[in-house]
Amino acid sequence: MTGPRVALVVASTAGGTGRHVAMLAAGCAALGMPVMVVAPASAQPLFSAAGPTAPVNYVALDISDRPHPARDSAAVLRLRGLLARWRPSVVHAHGLRAAAVAGLALAVLPRPHPALLVTVHNAGPRAVLPAMVYWGLERFAAHRADAVLCVSPDLALRMRRAGAHEPALAVVAAPPAAAPSAEAVGKAQADIGAADRPVVLAVGRLAPQKGLDVLVDAAARLRRRDPAPVLAIAGEGPMAGSLASRAQASGGDVRFLGARPDVPALLAAADVVAVPSRWEGQPLIVQEALRAGRPVVATRVGGIPRLTGDDAALLVRPADPGALAAAIASVLDDPALARRLGAAAAARARELPSAASAVDAAAAVYTRLAASGSPAA
């Protein structure tokens, strides 16, 4: 199969966004679509690790995470030149910052323009000034894009209110992973160092959105249990120092594992997987935990309830350490509940989209947009 030429433009590959885009690049290249990835230089190893079976052109372009006139202008001019030379049929921008740069770059290209597809991956900030900037980016993307995909229903509603025509839900799938070996699980257990104590595992970027500060506070409420659980946090990010200080002051037993390539083994070593996020779209760690059949305690935000359904996780309010601690304790105290959650998770996982279905869904949108004639100006 040979399909339309697709340029994937990414401003930030933090969290699951980079893994999702790398999967799309590899999958579409394998389908015979010519693919160019325009992403930060630091992300190239992520795309190399995806292992496409056909070549993917990778061009380094750093798009700042905040508005900066000089850097943004340079990024627009560079992207315009790249697109003019490569002449894609579809430009797929991931995130609103990438959408803004791509939309401006396309506006100054000769007609006919490539179609612009935008995937919205994250909710907006709460602070007033950043929220106003974000709303402006949403409106620009809503009116400039030929199609909009969103990773959760609440984002689709926001983009519809911003003026997008029929925003659809993106298909986001955790990349396939082989079951961990006994040796790998043993190493994960040794690295956590919990001995015979229960393990509560969290995996994610150490950033405010992930709510790990709330989880550290919840762990402190569980420290007088016998045996007290160990909270293991895998990931890195800007809150590493503040979380470590918070954990030390709280008295909870928290182990920071750093970035880990062995998430399946860590999941196998966990008694409970905690996802305390303030907001999420379709988080890969939830999908991975469901596939591993682990009991999940998560917040009822964004797209998490759509992933877990009614019975494959205990869902609590965000930013509530008491509710989070109580839900974790209920799983640790009730082996029958833990087994039910694990069985429901495995059953739910069988209904989740596969990597192949996510690639096929994106490829269908690319084909439709490429065939739709003259795209919107």
JOQUI-V333664 format. One record per pair of residues at least 12 apart in sequence whose C-alpha atoms are under 7 Angstrom apart, sorted by the first residue. I is the first residue (numbers start at 1). GAP is how many residues later the second one is. D is the distance in Angstrom with one decimal. If there is no record, write none. Layout:
I;GAP;D
I;GAP;D
This chain:
1;30;5.8
1;31;5.3
2;29;6.9
2;30;4.6
2;31;5.3
3;29;6.4
3;30;4.7
3;364;6.8
4;29;6.0
4;85;5.7
4;362;6.8
4;363;6.3
4;366;6.4
5;28;6.0
5;29;4.9
5;30;6.1
5;83;4.6
5;84;5.1
5;85;6.5
6;28;6.4
6;29;5.0
6;30;6.4
6;82;5.4
6;83;6.1
6;84;5.0
6;85;5.9
7;28;5.9
7;29;4.7
7;30;5.8
7;81;6.1
7;83;6.4
7;84;4.8
7;85;6.1
8;28;6.2
8;29;4.8
8;30;6.0
8;83;6.1
8;84;4.9
8;85;6.0
9;28;6.1
9;29;4.8
9;30;6.0
9;83;6.1
9;84;4.7
9;85;6.2
9;89;6.2
10;28;6.2
10;29;4.9
10;83;6.1
10;84;5.2
10;85;6.9
10;88;5.6
11;28;6.2
11;29;6.7
11;51;6.6
11;52;5.0
11;84;6.9
11;86;6.3
11;87;5.1
13;30;6.7
15;189;6.9
15;190;6.0
16;267;6.9
16;268;6.3
20;152;6.8
22;24;7.0
22;25;5.1
22;28;6.0
23;27;6.4
24;335;5.5
26;24;6.3
26;25;6.6
26;26;4.1
26;27;7.0
27;25;6.9
27;332;5.8
28;331;6.5
28;335;6.8
29;23;6.5
29;24;6.9
29;25;5.2
29;26;6.7
29;27;6.7
30;22;6.4
30;23;5.4
30;24;5.5
35;21;5.3
35;22;6.4
36;20;5.7
36;21;4.5
36;22;5.9
37;20;6.0
37;21;4.8
37;22;6.1
38;20;6.1
38;21;4.9
38;22;5.9
38;23;6.0
39;20;6.6
39;21;5.4
39;22;5.3
39;23;6.5
40;20;5.2
40;21;5.1
40;22;4.5
41;19;4.6
41;20;6.5
41;21;6.8
63;12;6.4
65;32;6.8
75;26;6.9
76;25;5.4
76;28;6.5
76;29;5.1
77;28;6.7
79;26;6.2
80;25;4.7
80;26;6.6
80;29;6.9
84;25;6.9
88;26;6.2
89;25;4.9
89;26;6.4
89;281;5.6
90;24;5.2
90;25;4.7
90;26;6.0
90;276;6.4
90;280;6.3
91;23;6.5
91;24;6.1
91;25;5.0
91;26;6.1
92;24;6.0
92;25;4.6
92;26;5.8
93;24;6.2
93;25;4.8
93;26;6.4
94;24;6.0
94;25;5.0
94;26;6.5
95;24;6.0
95;25;5.0
95;26;5.7
96;24;6.4
96;41;6.0
96;42;6.7
96;45;6.8
99;19;6.2
99;42;6.1
100;37;6.7
100;41;6.7
103;41;6.5
107;270;7.0
112;262;6.3
113;262;6.6
114;261;7.0
115;31;6.1
115;254;6.2
115;255;6.8
115;260;5.4
116;29;5.1
116;30;5.4
116;31;6.9
117;28;5.7
117;29;5.9
117;30;5.0
117;31;5.9
118;27;6.4
118;29;6.5
118;30;4.9
118;31;6.2
119;29;5.9
119;30;4.6
119;31;5.5
120;29;6.3
120;30;4.8
120;31;6.5
121;29;6.4
121;30;5.7
121;160;6.7
122;159;6.8
123;32;6.7
138;21;6.5
138;24;6.2
139;23;5.0
139;24;6.5
142;17;6.3
142;20;6.1
142;21;5.4
142;22;4.2
143;20;6.2
143;21;6.1
144;233;7.0
146;229;6.5
146;230;6.0
147;20;6.9
148;16;6.9
148;19;4.9
148;20;6.5
149;18;5.6
149;19;4.9
149;20;5.4
149;21;5.1
150;17;6.9
150;18;6.2
150;19;4.9
150;20;5.3
151;18;5.7
151;19;5.2
151;130;5.0
151;131;6.1
152;17;6.4
152;129;5.0
152;130;6.7
152;150;5.9
152;151;4.7
153;16;7.0
153;150;6.7
154;148;6.3
156;12;6.8
171;187;5.1
171;190;6.8
172;110;6.6
172;186;6.0
173;111;7.0
173;180;5.7
173;181;5.7
173;182;5.3
173;185;6.2
174;110;5.1
174;113;6.2
174;114;6.6
174;181;6.7
175;180;5.8
176;179;6.9
179;85;6.9
180;84;6.0
180;85;5.3
184;81;5.9
185;80;4.7
185;81;6.8
185;83;6.5
185;84;6.3
188;77;6.0
188;78;5.5
188;81;6.8
189;80;5.9
192;40;6.5
192;63;6.8
194;36;6.2
197;30;5.9
197;31;6.7
197;32;5.7
197;33;6.8
198;31;4.8
198;32;6.3
198;73;6.0
199;30;5.6
199;31;5.0
199;32;6.0
199;33;6.9
199;71;5.0
199;72;5.3
199;73;6.6
200;29;6.7
200;30;6.1
200;31;4.8
200;32;6.1
200;70;5.9
200;71;6.0
200;72;4.9
200;73;5.8
200;74;6.7
201;30;6.0
201;31;4.9
201;32;6.0
201;69;5.9
201;71;6.3
201;72;4.8
201;73;6.0
202;30;6.3
202;31;4.8
202;32;6.3
202;71;6.0
202;72;5.2
202;73;6.3
203;30;5.8
203;31;4.7
203;32;6.0
203;82;6.7
204;30;6.5
204;31;5.2
205;30;5.2
205;31;5.5
205;32;5.4
206;29;6.2
206;30;5.3
206;31;4.3
206;32;6.1
206;33;5.2
206;34;6.0
207;30;6.0
207;31;6.0
207;32;5.5
209;68;5.9
209;69;5.3
209;70;6.2
210;66;6.3
210;67;4.0
210;68;6.0
211;65;5.1
211;66;4.5
211;67;5.5
211;108;6.9
212;64;6.3
213;30;6.3
214;62;7.0
214;105;5.9
214;106;6.8
214;107;5.3
215;61;6.3
215;106;6.4
216;31;6.0
217;33;6.8
217;104;5.9
218;103;4.5
218;104;6.2
218;106;6.2
218;107;4.8
219;12;6.8
219;33;5.4
219;106;6.7
220;30;5.6
220;31;5.8
220;32;4.2
221;104;6.6
222;103;6.7
223;29;5.5
230;23;5.4
230;24;6.1
231;22;6.2
231;23;4.7
231;24;6.1
232;22;5.9
232;23;4.8
232;24;6.0
232;25;6.8
233;22;6.2
233;23;5.0
233;24;5.9
234;22;6.2
234;23;4.9
234;24;5.2
234;25;5.8
234;26;6.3
235;22;6.9
235;23;4.8
235;24;4.3
235;25;6.8
236;22;5.5
236;23;5.7
267;22;6.7
267;25;6.9
272;22;6.6
272;23;5.2
272;24;5.9
273;16;7.0
273;21;6.8
273;22;6.2
273;23;4.8
273;24;6.2
274;22;6.0
274;23;4.9
274;24;5.7
275;22;6.3
275;23;4.4
275;24;6.6
276;22;5.5
276;23;5.4
276;42;6.7
277;22;6.2
277;41;6.7
278;23;6.9
278;40;5.5
278;41;6.6
279;22;5.4
279;23;5.6
280;21;6.4
280;22;5.1
280;23;6.1
280;24;6.7
281;21;5.4
281;22;4.7
281;23;6.8
282;21;5.3
282;22;6.3
282;25;7.0
287;62;7.0
290;55;4.5
290;56;5.6
290;58;6.8
290;59;5.3
291;54;6.9
291;55;5.6
291;58;5.0
292;54;6.8
293;49;4.6
293;50;6.2
293;52;5.1
293;53;4.5
294;48;4.8
294;51;6.7
295;18;6.6
295;43;5.8
295;46;5.0
295;47;4.9
296;17;4.8
296;18;6.4
297;16;5.6
297;17;4.8
297;18;6.0
297;30;6.7
297;31;6.5
298;15;6.9
298;16;6.3
298;17;5.0
298;18;6.3
299;16;5.1
299;17;4.8
299;18;5.5
299;19;5.3
300;15;5.3
300;16;5.6
300;17;5.9
300;18;6.8
308;40;6.8
311;30;7.0
311;33;6.4
312;29;5.4
312;32;4.8
312;33;4.6
312;36;6.7
313;28;6.2
314;13;6.8
